[in-house]
């Protein structure tokens, strides 16, 4: 009886160990770990989305690289400015290895400081690796993010004494117009708060739109006018709508969405 129990126990343990071996994930293949390829250089990504970032502090992420060729790859980092080298102040790229040996793995450390970037909303930056790779020596990388204002926690007393934006009308219909006509609408932004309302920036999601403010600093009990101008020249016939986002320093309404809609014939 003891032999049977012992044998059963051994079988159970063996099966358990086998099950454990089966569920252990295998290391990813080269294609899994480095799905992007440019010449002899493979990368975990050529586009690095950092997601939503508040203007509070710098963040870092990593792009892994593999030299899939048979010769060393020498690399330097370059931007896309006029001098061809300078990166924006808020973006820093450091290379772990300036020379990557054949079949060796290295990485780029990407550090982004949203506080230093004056922009808001969706942003995209690019940088290059200038290499001696015979096939495609220039490798282009993209860093994208969505920048938001940062507001520290407030007490109930503080919350009633801040700037407060009010936008009564957010939908602007320009009707049906012939192609080539320039249409204009005005959006009014009021400050119902007790401190200055700062208008950061306004962005449109499509071409043909020009945006201009009567003022960027709105004192309490005052207002600012946003002039929205849409040039329909060259636009496809049919519905031509645009979404506009206005970014402000209101902790309760940091962004307001506007819609410009109409038909071009």
C-alpha positions as CSV (number, residue, x, y, z in Angstrom):
1,X,0.0,0.0,0.0
2,X,2.9,2.4,0.9
3,X,4.6,1.6,-2.4
4,X,1.4,2.4,-4.3
5,X,1.0,5.7,-2.4
6,X,4.7,6.5,-3.0
7,X,4.4,5.8,-6.6
8,X,1.3,7.9,-6.9
9,X,3.0,10.7,-5.2
10,X,6.0,10.5,-7.5
11,X,3.6,10.5,-10.5
12,X,1.8,13.6,-9.1
13,X,5.1,15.4,-8.5
14,X,6.3,14.5,-12.0
15,X,3.1,15.8,-13.5
16,X,3.2,19.0,-11.5
17,X,6.8,19.6,-12.6
18,X,5.9,18.9,-16.2
19,X,3.0,21.3,-15.9
20,X,5.2,24.0,-14.5
21,X,7.7,23.5,-17.3
22,X,4.9,23.9,-19.9
23,X,3.6,27.2,-18.5
24,X,7.0,28.8,-18.2
25,X,7.1,31.3,-21.1
26,X,9.8,31.0,-23.7
27,X,12.1,33.9,-24.4
28,X,10.8,36.1,-27.3
29,X,12.2,35.6,-30.7
30,X,14.3,38.3,-32.4
31,X,11.2,39.3,-34.4
32,X,9.3,39.6,-31.1
33,X,11.8,41.7,-29.3
34,X,13.1,43.7,-32.2
35,X,10.1,43.9,-34.7
36,X,11.4,47.1,-36.5
37,X,14.3,47.0,-38.9
38,X,16.3,49.6,-40.8
39,X,19.2,48.2,-42.7
40,X,21.3,46.0,-40.3
41,X,19.8,47.7,-37.2
42,X,16.8,46.3,-35.5
43,X,14.8,48.1,-32.8
44,X,12.1,47.4,-30.3
45,X,10.4,50.5,-31.8
46,X,11.0,53.5,-34.0
47,X,8.1,55.4,-32.5
48,X,8.0,55.9,-28.7
49,X,4.6,57.0,-27.4
50,X,5.0,58.4,-23.9
51,X,1.2,58.9,-23.4
52,X,-0.2,61.7,-21.4
53,X,2.3,63.8,-19.4
54,X,1.5,66.5,-16.9
55,X,3.9,69.4,-16.7
56,X,5.4,68.2,-13.5
57,X,8.7,66.4,-14.0
58,X,10.9,64.5,-16.5
59,X,10.2,60.9,-17.5
60,X,12.4,58.3,-19.2
61,X,11.8,55.3,-21.4
62,X,14.0,52.9,-23.4
63,X,14.4,51.8,-27.0
64,X,16.4,48.6,-27.4
65,X,18.6,48.0,-30.4
66,X,20.2,45.0,-32.1
67,X,22.9,44.9,-34.7
68,X,21.6,42.2,-36.9
69,X,24.5,42.5,-39.4
70,X,28.0,41.2,-39.6
71,X,29.9,44.5,-39.1
72,X,30.0,46.9,-36.1
73,X,27.6,49.9,-36.4
74,X,29.0,53.3,-35.3
75,X,26.3,55.8,-34.4
76,X,25.8,59.4,-33.4
77,X,22.6,61.2,-32.4
78,X,21.3,64.1,-34.4
79,X,18.2,66.3,-34.4
80,X,16.3,67.9,-37.2
81,X,17.2,71.5,-36.5
82,X,18.9,73.8,-39.0
83,X,22.3,72.8,-37.8
84,X,21.3,69.2,-38.1
85,X,22.4,68.2,-34.6
86,X,20.5,70.1,-31.9
87,X,17.7,68.5,-30.1
88,X,15.0,70.5,-28.3
89,X,15.8,71.4,-24.7
90,X,13.1,69.1,-23.3
91,X,14.3,66.0,-25.2
92,X,17.5,64.2,-24.3
93,X,18.7,61.0,-25.9
94,X,21.7,59.1,-24.6
95,X,23.3,56.0,-26.3
96,X,24.6,53.2,-24.2
97,X,27.0,52.2,-26.9
98,X,28.2,54.4,-29.8
99,X,29.5,51.3,-31.4
100,X,27.3,48.2,-31.5
101,X,29.1,44.9,-32.3
102,X,27.6,42.4,-34.6
103,X,24.7,40.5,-33.0
104,X,25.0,42.7,-29.9
105,X,22.1,44.4,-28.0
106,X,22.2,48.0,-26.9
107,X,19.7,50.7,-26.1
108,X,18.8,54.4,-26.2
109,X,17.6,56.1,-23.1
110,X,14.9,58.8,-24.0
111,X,14.3,61.4,-21.3
112,X,11.5,63.9,-21.8
113,X,10.9,67.0,-19.6
114,X,7.4,68.3,-20.3
115,X,8.0,71.4,-18.1
116,X,10.5,72.7,-20.6
117,X,8.2,72.3,-23.6
118,X,5.9,75.3,-24.0
119,X,3.5,73.4,-26.1
120,X,0.3,71.6,-25.0
121,X,-1.8,68.7,-26.4
122,X,-0.4,66.3,-28.9
123,X,3.2,66.8,-29.7
124,X,5.6,64.8,-31.9
125,X,9.4,65.1,-32.1
126,X,11.9,63.1,-34.1
127,X,15.6,62.4,-33.9
128,X,18.1,60.5,-36.0
129,X,20.8,58.0,-35.5
130,X,23.5,58.8,-38.1
131,X,25.3,55.5,-38.7
132,X,27.9,53.9,-41.0
133,X,25.4,51.2,-41.8
134,X,25.8,50.6,-45.6
135,X,22.1,50.0,-46.0
136,X,20.0,52.9,-44.8
137,X,22.6,54.8,-42.7
138,X,20.1,57.3,-41.3
139,X,17.6,55.9,-38.8
140,X,14.7,58.1,-37.8
141,X,12.9,57.8,-34.5
142,X,9.7,59.5,-33.2
143,X,8.7,60.5,-29.7
144,X,5.0,61.4,-29.2
145,X,3.1,62.6,-26.1
146,X,0.1,64.5,-25.0
147,X,1.0,67.4,-22.7
148,X,-1.3,68.6,-19.9
149,X,-1.1,71.3,-17.3
150,X,-0.3,70.3,-13.8
151,X,-2.3,71.6,-10.9
152,X,-1.3,70.8,-7.3
153,X,-4.0,69.8,-4.8
154,X,-6.1,72.7,-3.5
155,X,-8.0,73.2,-0.3
156,X,-11.7,74.1,-0.4
157,X,-10.8,77.7,0.4
158,X,-8.2,77.9,-2.4
159,X,-10.6,76.3,-5.0
160,X,-13.0,79.3,-4.8
161,X,-10.4,81.9,-5.4
162,X,-8.8,80.5,-8.6
163,X,-9.4,81.5,-12.3
164,X,-12.5,79.9,-13.8
165,X,-13.2,79.8,-17.5
166,X,-16.6,79.8,-19.0
167,X,-17.3,79.1,-22.7
168,X,-21.1,79.4,-23.4
169,X,-20.9,78.3,-27.1
170,X,-18.7,75.5,-28.3
171,X,-20.4,74.6,-31.6
172,X,-20.0,76.9,-34.6
173,X,-21.9,76.1,-37.8
174,X,-20.8,78.0,-41.0
175,X,-23.6,76.5,-43.1
176,X,-23.1,75.6,-46.7
177,X,-20.6,77.5,-48.7
178,X,-18.9,77.3,-52.1
179,X,-15.3,76.0,-52.3
180,X,-12.8,78.8,-51.9
181,X,-14.8,81.0,-49.5
182,X,-13.2,82.0,-46.2
183,X,-15.6,81.8,-43.2
184,X,-15.1,83.2,-39.8
185,X,-16.7,82.6,-36.4
186,X,-15.9,84.1,-32.9
187,X,-15.7,82.1,-29.7
188,X,-15.9,84.1,-26.4
189,X,-14.1,82.9,-23.3
190,X,-15.1,84.4,-20.0
191,X,-13.1,84.5,-16.7
192,X,-15.6,84.1,-13.8
193,X,-12.8,83.5,-11.3
194,X,-10.8,85.7,-9.0
195,X,-7.4,85.4,-10.7
196,X,-6.0,85.9,-14.2
197,X,-7.0,83.2,-16.7
198,X,-4.1,82.3,-19.0
199,X,-4.8,81.0,-22.4
200,X,-1.9,78.7,-23.3
201,X,-2.6,77.7,-26.9
202,X,-5.3,76.7,-29.3
203,X,-5.0,73.8,-31.8
204,X,-7.0,72.6,-34.7
205,X,-7.1,69.0,-35.9
206,X,-7.1,69.8,-39.6
207,X,-5.7,72.2,-42.2
208,X,-7.2,75.5,-43.4
209,X,-7.9,76.9,-39.9
210,X,-6.3,80.0,-38.4
211,X,-6.8,80.9,-34.8
212,X,-6.1,84.2,-33.1
213,X,-7.0,85.6,-29.6
214,X,-7.8,89.2,-28.7
215,X,-5.8,88.6,-25.5
216,X,-4.0,85.7,-23.9
217,X,-4.3,86.9,-20.3
218,X,-7.9,87.4,-19.2
219,X,-8.4,89.3,-15.9
220,X,-11.3,88.4,-13.6
221,X,-14.7,89.5,-14.8
222,X,-13.3,90.0,-18.3
223,X,-13.4,88.0,-21.6
224,X,-11.3,87.1,-24.6
225,X,-12.4,86.5,-28.2
226,X,-11.0,83.7,-30.3
227,X,-11.3,84.4,-34.0
228,X,-11.7,81.1,-36.0
229,X,-11.0,81.5,-39.7
230,X,-11.5,78.6,-42.1
231,X,-10.3,78.7,-45.7
232,X,-12.3,76.3,-47.8
233,X,-10.1,76.5,-50.9
234,X,-9.1,73.1,-52.1
235,X,-11.3,71.2,-49.6
236,X,-13.3,68.2,-50.8
237,X,-17.0,68.8,-51.4
238,X,-19.2,67.6,-48.5
239,X,-18.9,67.9,-44.8
240,X,-15.8,69.7,-43.6
241,X,-15.6,69.8,-39.9
242,X,-12.8,70.8,-37.6
243,X,-12.2,70.2,-33.9
244,X,-10.4,72.9,-32.0
245,X,-8.9,72.5,-28.5
246,X,-8.1,75.5,-26.3
247,X,-5.7,75.0,-23.4
248,X,-6.0,77.2,-20.3
249,X,-4.7,77.4,-16.7
250,X,-8.1,76.7,-15.2
251,X,-7.7,73.7,-12.9
252,X,-11.4,72.8,-13.4
253,X,-11.4,73.3,-17.2
254,X,-7.8,73.0,-18.5
255,X,-9.1,72.1,-22.0
256,X,-12.2,73.1,-23.9
257,X,-13.3,71.4,-27.1
258,X,-14.8,73.5,-29.9
259,X,-16.4,72.2,-33.1
260,X,-16.5,74.1,-36.4
261,X,-18.9,72.4,-38.8
262,X,-20.4,73.0,-42.3
263,X,-20.6,71.8,-45.9
264,X,-18.4,72.8,-48.8
265,X,-20.0,72.6,-52.3
